[in-house]
Amino acid sequence: MEERKKLIEEQEKKIRERMGRVKHKIAVISGKGGVGKSTVTVNLAMAFALKGYSVGILDADIHGPTIPKMLGLKGRKLQVSESNDIIPVSGPMNIKVISMDFLLQNDEDPVVWRGPLKMAALRQLLAEVEWGELDYLLIDLPPGTGDEPLSIAQLLPEMDGVVVVTIPSEVSESVVKKSVKFAELLRMRVLGIIENMSYLLCPKCGERIEVFNSGAGRKIAESFGIPLLGQIPLDPKVSREADSGVPFIIDFNSAASKAFGEIVSKIEKALN
């Protein structure tokens, strides 16, 4: 018991040292699955990198990691330095990436872990990964308010804040509100709401079509008195490019790319 306690203390000391070299730490959360949270994380990271910032992504979704696929890094493996530090995989725009996916032998292997083991794994990753100097570290968390979000909140009490992702539907609104309350309960600053798949622009006539109803993001923001950071349109190209490992934000002419640029500017202003 004493040895385990000492190990945890040493790891938490390392985490403080490593995170001290990261200027801003932001978690991307949502109470609901299927809202495009990982897509938002990847394109936020790219948007920051395109502005000249050094960026890292911690894919903290232990059971369903998707960040490597979206960045074209599928099949890559983590390396260890001579000093036994874990070296992140380098992605587009030199974004540093850590994901459970890099540790799996087989793409179809499930990770069957209970809560304490997941907490230990996240603690070990944060303690042993050599991120170096970063301007922004984005943490992609699984949906809900369970083990991983709670573990990250406890391990990184100095986090700058969280971005909450929703889609426009009322079903999403009722569930995502729990994420906002979760953040407030743990005294994490909510930087704002991103409404993903907000609307569809007809490719022929340009008409705005509200596929999933409308207004959930704005309602959540208004009810909690937090900013609505932006509304990302639904675009079939987003799905195709995610599957091919190309972040859609590199298409500077798309409405979605422009929306992300505005969101990043709002986050910059909030943190500076």
C-alpha positions in Angstrom: 0.0 0.0 0.0 2.8 2.4 0.9 4.7 1.7 -2.4 1.5 2.3 -4.4 0.9 5.6 -2.5 4.5 6.7 -3.2 4.2 5.8 -6.9 1.0 7.9 -7.2 2.7 10.8 -5.5 5.7 10.6 -7.8 3.4 10.4 -10.9 1.3 13.4 -9.8 4.5 15.4 -9.2 5.7 14.5 -12.8 2.2 15.5 -14.1 2.6 19.0 -12.4 6.0 19.4 -13.9 5.0 18.4 -17.4 1.8 20.3 -17.4 3.7 23.3 -16.2 5.2 23.5 -19.7 1.7 23.6 -21.3 0.2 27.1 -21.5 -3.4 26.2 -22.0 -5.2 22.9 -21.3 -8.7 22.5 -22.7 -11.1 19.5 -22.4 -13.7 18.8 -25.1 -16.7 17.1 -23.5 -20.3 16.2 -24.2 -22.9 14.3 -22.3 -24.1 12.7 -25.5 -22.4 10.4 -28.0 -22.6 10.9 -31.7 -22.4 14.7 -31.6 -19.0 14.9 -33.4 -16.9 15.7 -30.3 -13.7 14.1 -31.7 -14.2 15.9 -35.0 -14.5 19.1 -33.1 -11.3 18.3 -31.2 -9.3 17.5 -34.3 -10.4 20.6 -36.2 -9.9 22.9 -33.1 -6.4 21.6 -32.9 -5.7 22.2 -36.6 -7.2 25.7 -36.3 -4.9 26.6 -33.5 -1.9 25.0 -35.3 -2.7 27.0 -38.5 -2.4 30.2 -36.4 1.1 29.2 -35.5 0.5 27.6 -32.0 2.2 24.4 -30.8 -0.6 22.0 -30.2 -1.1 18.5 -28.6 -4.1 16.2 -28.4 -4.7 13.6 -25.6 -7.2 11.1 -26.9 -8.7 10.1 -23.5 -11.4 8.0 -24.9 -9.9 4.7 -23.8 -12.7 2.4 -25.2 -13.3 4.2 -28.5 -10.3 6.2 -29.6 -10.8 7.8 -33.0 -8.3 10.8 -33.1 -5.6 8.8 -35.0 -8.0 7.8 -37.7 -9.1 11.4 -38.2 -5.5 12.7 -38.4 -4.3 9.9 -40.8 -2.2 8.3 -38.1 -3.8 4.9 -37.9 -1.3 2.1 -37.4 1.4 4.3 -35.8 2.9 3.2 -32.5 4.3 5.1 -29.6 8.1 5.4 -29.1 10.0 5.6 -25.8 13.1 7.8 -25.4 16.4 6.8 -23.8 15.1 8.4 -20.6 12.0 6.2 -20.7 9.7 9.1 -21.7 6.8 8.4 -24.0 7.1 10.3 -27.3 3.8 11.5 -28.8 3.1 10.7 -32.5 3.6 13.7 -34.7 0.6 14.5 -36.9 -0.4 17.2 -39.5 1.0 20.6 -38.6 3.3 19.0 -36.1 0.3 18.3 -33.7 1.5 15.9 -31.0 -0.9 13.0 -30.4 -1.3 10.5 -27.6 -4.0 7.8 -27.9 -4.8 4.4 -26.6 -5.2 3.4 -30.3 -1.4 3.6 -30.6 -1.0 0.8 -28.0 -3.5 -1.7 -29.4 -2.0 -4.7 -31.2 -5.2 -5.3 -33.2 -7.6 -2.7 -34.4 -10.6 -4.8 -33.2 -9.2 -5.5 -29.7 -11.6 -4.1 -27.0 -10.2 -2.4 -23.9 -12.1 -4.1 -21.1 -11.1 -2.0 -18.0 -12.9 -1.0 -14.9 -12.7 2.6 -13.5 -9.6 2.3 -11.2 -7.5 0.8 -14.0 -8.6 3.7 -16.4 -7.6 6.2 -13.8 -4.2 4.6 -13.3 -3.7 4.5 -17.1 -4.5 8.2 -17.6 -2.3 9.1 -14.6 0.6 7.1 -16.1 0.2 8.7 -19.5 0.1 12.2 -18.2 3.1 11.5 -16.0 5.3 9.8 -18.7 4.4 11.6 -21.9 7.0 14.2 -22.9 4.8 16.8 -24.5 7.5 19.5 -24.3 6.5 23.1 -24.6 2.9 23.5 -25.9 0.6 26.4 -26.3 -2.5 24.3 -26.3 -3.3 20.7 -25.1 -6.7 19.5 -26.2 -8.2 16.6 -24.3 -10.8 14.6 -26.2 -13.0 12.9 -23.6 -15.6 10.2 -24.1 -19.3 11.1 -23.8 -20.9 11.2 -20.4 -19.7 12.2 -16.9 -18.0 8.9 -15.9 -14.5 7.7 -15.1 -12.4 9.4 -17.8 -13.8 12.9 -17.4 -13.7 12.7 -13.7 -10.1 11.3 -13.7 -8.9 14.1 -16.0 -10.6 16.7 -13.8 -8.9 15.3 -10.7 -5.5 14.9 -12.4 -5.5 18.4 -14.0 -7.1 20.7 -11.5 -5.4 23.7 -13.1 -7.2 23.1 -16.5 -8.1 26.3 -18.3 -11.6 25.1 -19.1 -13.9 22.9 -21.1 -15.6 23.2 -24.4 -19.0 21.5 -24.5 -20.3 20.0 -27.8 -23.9 19.5 -28.7 -26.1 19.1 -31.7 -29.3 21.2 -32.2 -31.8 18.5 -31.1 -33.9 18.7 -27.9 -32.7 15.2 -27.0 -29.1 16.3 -27.1 -29.9 19.5 -25.2 -31.3 17.6 -22.2 -28.3 15.3 -22.0 -25.6 17.9 -22.7 -26.8 20.1 -19.9 -25.5 17.4 -17.6 -22.0 18.0 -18.9 -22.2 21.7 -18.1 -23.4 20.9 -14.6 -20.6 18.3 -14.3 -18.0 21.0 -15.1 -19.5 23.5 -12.7 -19.7 20.9 -9.9 -15.9 20.2 -10.4 -15.3 24.0 -10.7 -14.0 23.7 -14.2 -14.5 26.8 -16.3 -16.9 26.3 -19.2 -15.4 28.3 -22.1 -18.6 27.9 -24.1 -20.9 25.7 -26.3 -20.2 24.5 -29.8 -23.3 23.4 -31.7 -22.1 20.9 -34.2 -24.2 19.8 -37.3 -26.1 23.0 -36.7 -27.7 23.2 -40.2 -27.2 22.0 -43.7 -26.5 24.4 -46.6 -28.1 23.1 -49.8 -25.3 22.5 -52.3 -27.5 23.6 -55.2 -29.4 26.7 -53.9 -27.6 27.6 -50.7 -30.8 27.3 -48.6 -30.2 26.7 -44.9 -31.9 23.5 -43.8 -32.3 22.7 -40.1 -31.9 18.9 -40.2 -31.9 18.3 -36.4 -34.4 20.9 -35.3 -32.6 24.0 -34.0 -31.5 26.1 -31.1 -30.1 23.6 -28.5 -26.7 25.2 -28.3 -28.1 28.7 -27.8 -30.6 27.5 -25.2 -27.9 25.7 -23.2 -25.7 28.8 -23.4 -28.4 31.2 -22.3 -29.7 29.0 -19.5 -26.2 28.7 -17.9 -25.0 32.2 -18.9 -22.1 30.9 -20.9 -21.0 31.8 -24.5 -22.2 30.1 -27.6 -18.8 29.8 -29.3 -20.2 28.8 -32.7 -22.4 26.8 -34.9 -20.8 24.3 -37.3 -22.8 23.4 -40.4 -23.5 19.8 -41.4 -21.4 19.0 -44.4 -21.1 15.5 -46.1 -17.5 16.4 -46.9 -16.7 16.5 -43.2 -17.5 12.8 -42.8 -15.6 11.8 -46.0 -12.5 13.7 -44.9 -12.6 12.3 -41.4 -12.6 8.8 -42.8 -9.7 9.6 -45.0 -7.7 11.2 -42.2 -7.9 14.8 -43.5 -9.2 17.5 -41.1 -11.8 19.5 -43.0 -10.6 22.8 -41.7 -7.8 22.9 -44.3 -10.6 23.8 -46.8 -10.5 27.5 -46.0 -13.5 28.3 -48.2 -16.0 26.1 -46.4 -18.6 27.5 -44.0 -17.4 24.9 -41.4 -13.8 26.0 -41.6 -14.7 29.7 -41.2 -16.8 28.8 -38.2 -13.9 27.1 -36.6 -11.7 30.1 -37.2 -14.2 32.3 -35.4 -14.4 29.8 -32.5 -10.7 29.7 -32.0 -10.6 33.5 -31.9 -13.2 33.5 -29.2 -11.3 31.0 -27.1 -8.0 33.0 -27.6 -9.8 36.1 -26.3 -11.3 34.2 -23.3 -7.9 32.8 -22.3 -5.8 35.9 -22.8 
